[in-house]
Amino acid sequence: MKTKALHNQLVNWRQDLHMNPQIGFEEEYASKKVALLLKEFGLEVHKNIAKTGVVGVLKKGSSNKSIGIRADMDALPIQETNKFNYKSKIENRMHACGHDGHTTMLLGAAKHLAKHGNFDGTVYFIFQPDEENCFGAKTMIEEGLFTKFSIDEVYAMHNIPAMEVGTFATKKGTITSSENLFEISVEGKGGHAALPHMTKDVITIGSQIISALQTIVSRKLDPVEKGVVSVTEFITDGKKNILPGNGLIKGDARALSNKSNEIIEKNMRQLAKGICDAHGITCEVSYKTTCPVTFNESQQAESATKAAMTLLGKENINGDCEPRLFSEDFSIMSAAKPGCFVLMGNGTTGSYSKPLHASNYDFNDELLVIGSSYWAELAEQQLK
């Protein structure tokens, strides 16, 4: 492994970041640490892109070819329940998705390539804020990521719990879903709980809508397509003896294609309106795509897979994996430039196998050398 000699340093950096988590556009601690280390490595450093975003530039040789590699820095508003000595020091803030590890792996690659890199061209190390809310990539692009810097192609990685350490997966085409937030506001007629016949109770009507929404994926989508419709909140103005007259249903829908997304939205609007019409009340539906699907271009997916095979061996590589139904802010970068999003195993035991966003999840430090070596391998491969 190219970065094996950096193992202890990588662990120290990662655990330090884990102890000091900050959420979207507030990642001052990680941003300062990243910028200081990149300068220490001898890179050209650009700060304050999308407030806390950082871009490190490493050029060798005379070629105009370039590659961009992105790591996300933000944490989540979660109270950590792990008990190890490097747990979060900040209340209701936690690196529960492994962005501390993603940042560290890219730092490791930067240090190795600055000192030992054998390539001809430019590597752009992109440290992005606010991946979780899907505004970081968009804001970095709006503030000149692809106009100030001549980036030919972009890559990013995510750790996957319950997947063996040392294994790799990606695919051509769509690899992660879109995220679509919906709200259904229902206006009925409130009244006394003892006189339901004089009301138009939005809890009863809203419950019918919630149940009906579950038929969209099971009965409206082609079974070979994948999608999710999840209601996450149902808010009303009812009290202990008052039937509510107003309700708000909130949720999150996922789809792996624009066509599936259109089917979900169309049927959601029809079902909500039909049920409300049947009860003589009104509703409004808001459906917003906050994060598009992540699409891997064929050439970049082949390059990403080739680098993984070189590093990890063909037997540990799945170059045609099943797509995942989580969303990824990197989708906005890979829509602007040819790109590939890759998955690497975080481990199958203990906190390494806990779901992403769980309060007892932890990034596996075994992956640090593997991931940083992978980025170094990919950069040298693409910039021969």
Stockholm file with secondary structure:
# STOCKHOLM 1.0

chainA/1-384         MKTKALHNQLVNWRQDLHMNPQIGFEEEYASKKVALLLKEFGLEVHKNIAKTGVVGVLKKGSSNKSIGIRADMDALPIQETNKFNYKSKIENRMHACGHDGHTTMLLGAAKHLAKHGNFDGTVYFIFQPDEENCFGAKTMIEEGLFTKFSIDEVYAMHNIPAMEVGTFATKKGTITSSENLFEISVEGKGGHAALPHMTKDVITIGSQIISALQTIVSRKLDPVEKGVVSVTEFITDGKKNILPGNGLIKGDARALSNKSNEIIEKNMRQLAKGICDAHGITCEVSYKTTCPVTFNESQQAESATKAAMTLLGKENINGDCEPRLFSEDFSIMSAAKPGCFVLMGNGTTGSYSKPLHASNYDFNDELLVIGSSYWAELAEQQLK
#=GR chainA/1-384 SS CTTGGGHHHHHHHHHHHHHSCCCTTCCHHHHHHHHHHHHHHTCEEEEEETTTEEEEEEEESSCCCEEEEEEECCCBSCCCCCCSTTCCSSTTCBCCSSHHHHHHHHHHHHHHHHHHCCCSEEEEEEEESCTTTTCHHHHHHHTTHHHHSCCCCEEEEEEEETBCTTCEECCSEEEECEEEEEEEEEECBCEETTCGGGSBCHHHHHHHHHHHHHHIIIIISCTTSCEEEEEEEEEECCBTTEECSEEEEEEEEEESSHHHHHHHHHHHHHHHHHHHHHTTCEEEEEEEEEECCEEECHHHHHHHHHHHHHHHCGGGEETTCCCBSSCCTHHHHHHHSCEEEEEEEEESSGGGGSCTTCTTCCCCTHHHHHHHHHHHHHHHHHTC
#=GC SS_cons         CTTGGGHHHHHHHHHHHHHSCCCTTCCHHHHHHHHHHHHHHTCEEEEEETTTEEEEEEEESSCCCEEEEEEECCCBSCCCCCCSTTCCSSTTCBCCSSHHHHHHHHHHHHHHHHHHCCCSEEEEEEEESCTTTTCHHHHHHHTTHHHHSCCCCEEEEEEEETBCTTCEECCSEEEECEEEEEEEEEECBCEETTCGGGSBCHHHHHHHHHHHHHHIIIIISCTTSCEEEEEEEEEECCBTTEECSEEEEEEEEEESSHHHHHHHHHHHHHHHHHHHHHTTCEEEEEEEEEECCEEECHHHHHHHHHHHHHHHCGGGEETTCCCBSSCCTHHHHHHHSCEEEEEEEEESSGGGGSCTTCTTCCCCTHHHHHHHHHHHHHHHHHTC
//
